[in-house]
Amino acid sequence: MVKRKFIKYLVIGTAALIVLILLLLATTELTSKPTFCANCHYMEPYVEGWKTSSHADVTCTKCH
């Protein structure tokens, strides 16, 4: 009986950890885009300049 509870809690804990890791990865991906920064900052001319520059393949978080 104790072993079943342990396995149940282990499975639930592992699933919760996997969900947490996926949420962290998704959050990191979302916040590294210029559109996220534009929610709080006026970014339009800077984003347009970035898109046409030689740095267009570099994400914002690489420098900031």
C-alpha positions in Angstrom: 0.0 0.0 0.0 2.8 2.5 0.9 4.6 1.6 -2.3 1.6 2.4 -4.4 1.2 5.9 -2.8 4.9 6.5 -3.3 4.7 5.6 -7.0 1.6 7.8 -7.3 3.3 10.8 -5.8 6.4 10.1 -7.9 4.4 10.1 -11.1 2.5 13.3 -10.1 5.7 15.0 -9.1 7.4 14.1 -12.3 4.5 15.3 -14.4 4.4 18.6 -12.5 8.1 19.0 -13.0 7.8 18.4 -16.8 4.9 20.9 -17.0 7.0 23.5 -15.1 10.0 23.0 -17.4 7.8 23.3 -20.5 6.2 26.5 -19.1 9.7 28.0 -18.4 10.9 27.2 -21.9 7.7 28.7 -23.4 8.1 31.8 -21.3 11.7 32.2 -22.2 10.9 31.9 -25.9 8.0 34.4 -25.7 9.9 37.0 -23.8 12.9 37.0 -26.1 10.9 38.4 -29.0 10.7 42.1 -29.9 6.9 42.0 -29.8 7.0 41.2 -26.1 9.2 44.3 -25.4 6.7 46.4 -27.3 4.1 45.7 -24.7 5.8 48.2 -22.3 8.3 50.1 -24.5 7.9 52.1 -27.7 9.9 49.9 -30.0 8.4 50.3 -33.5 11.3 52.2 -35.2 13.9 50.1 -33.4 12.3 46.8 -34.4 12.0 48.0 -38.0 15.6 49.0 -38.0 16.6 45.7 -36.4 14.7 43.7 -39.0 16.6 45.2 -41.9 20.0 45.2 -40.1 22.8 42.6 -40.2 21.7 41.7 -36.6 18.2 40.5 -37.6 19.2 36.9 -36.7 20.2 37.9 -33.2 17.4 38.0 -30.5 17.0 40.9 -28.2 18.0 38.9 -25.2 21.5 38.2 -26.6 22.4 41.9 -26.1 19.9 43.1 -23.4 
